Structures are given as C-alpha cells and as structure tokens.
C-alpha cells in the first residue's frame, strides 16, 4: 500500500504543478525556480504538444481538425515561450 500511495502522491504533485503552470504561470515558475525539484516541468508544453500531435493524427478526419491542431500547436509554443521567459527572469532575479 505504501508504494501505491507514493505513486499517487507523485502523480498528484505533477498534476498540481501542471495546473499551476497553466493557470498561474508566474507564481508557479517562481516556486519551481526557487525549489529546483520539479524544474524539468517547464517543458510540459512540449510534452503536451507531442501527445497532442499524436491525437491530432488519429482525429484527422474532423472538418475543423486542421484549424484546431494549428491553434493547439500555436498555444503550446506560446506557452513554452512564456515559461522559458519566466525561467530566465526568475533565474537571474534569484542569483542576485
């Protein structure tokens, strides 16, 4: 039971960080850069984009699929640029 609880706890933490990066990127990136434990989570948009492209290939029969896939790709790239900007900003801010 301890192993299952540990796995659920890890997935809960990753879900909370992912939700924070989506809804409150400024505050979440500040705590990620300060603590540096889950700093790899800044690449979450690229992970989501990779999974989204797979789903997009499977659902390519929809009428508006090209528009939705392009919008999704733009959103993920924009989100990744925002997170990288905040990473650099907080990294420089916490060093001084």
C-alpha atoms as one frame of an Amber mdcrd trajectory, in Angstrom:
protein
   0.000   0.000   0.000   2.888   2.393   0.612   4.100   2.033  -2.968   0.666
   2.828  -4.375   0.309   5.840  -2.084   3.731   7.128  -3.159   2.860   6.781
  -6.847  -0.478   8.529  -6.353   1.267  11.286  -4.423   3.768  11.844  -7.233
   1.026  11.994  -9.876  -0.959  14.391  -7.692   2.063  16.683  -7.333   2.715
  16.609 -11.077  -0.940  17.371 -11.762  -0.942  20.295  -9.363   2.236  21.734
 -10.889   0.840  21.286 -14.407  -2.375  23.018 -13.412  -0.385  25.808 -11.788
   1.735  26.285 -14.913  -1.414  26.590 -16.991  -3.496  28.813 -14.692  -0.851
  30.747 -12.701   2.466  30.506 -14.587   4.113  33.456 -12.806   3.636  32.134
  -9.272   4.324  28.515 -10.187   7.541  29.286 -12.073   8.724  31.373  -9.154
   8.385  28.430  -6.787   9.837  25.953  -9.330  12.970  28.053  -9.841  13.339
  28.613  -6.101  13.000  24.931  -5.163  14.511  23.371  -8.347  12.990  19.939
  -7.652  10.481  19.860 -10.494  12.324  22.290 -12.754  12.014  19.820 -15.630
   8.273  20.559 -15.615   8.934  23.757 -17.582   8.991  21.543 -20.680   5.407
  20.437 -20.056   4.062  22.313 -23.122   6.409  20.364 -25.392   5.319  17.092
 -23.794   1.673  18.078 -24.240   2.392  19.145 -27.824   3.945  15.763 -28.618
   0.950  13.914 -27.216  -1.421  16.336 -28.955   0.181  15.737 -32.334  -0.377
  12.009 -31.893  -4.027  12.599 -31.058  -4.297  15.042 -33.965  -3.106  12.387
 -36.392  -5.704   9.988 -35.065  -8.542  12.518 -35.281  -7.585  13.970 -38.669
 -10.992  13.105 -40.150 -12.750  16.046 -38.449 -13.761  19.040 -40.552 -12.107
  21.651 -38.334  -9.226  19.444 -37.301  -6.597  21.420 -39.234  -7.685  24.650
 -37.569  -7.814  23.092 -34.113  -4.466  21.350 -34.499  -2.814  24.578 -35.684
  -4.376  26.520 -32.819  -3.204  23.881 -30.337   0.361  23.979 -31.720   0.406
  27.786 -31.510  -0.909  27.695 -27.939   1.724  25.183 -26.811   4.568  27.127
 -28.454   3.351  30.400 -26.948   3.015  28.746 -23.524   6.550  27.310 -23.819
   7.987  30.730 -24.727   6.250  32.264 -21.717   7.645  29.619 -19.372  11.174
  29.997 -20.751  10.948  33.773 -20.355   9.811  33.394 -16.753  12.589  30.844
 -16.115  15.264  33.279 -17.289  13.666  36.148 -15.392  13.493  34.302 -12.078
  16.862  32.593 -12.537  18.580  35.983 -12.934  16.470  37.507 -10.155  17.289
  34.802  -7.611  21.030  34.855  -8.417  21.383  38.499  -7.426
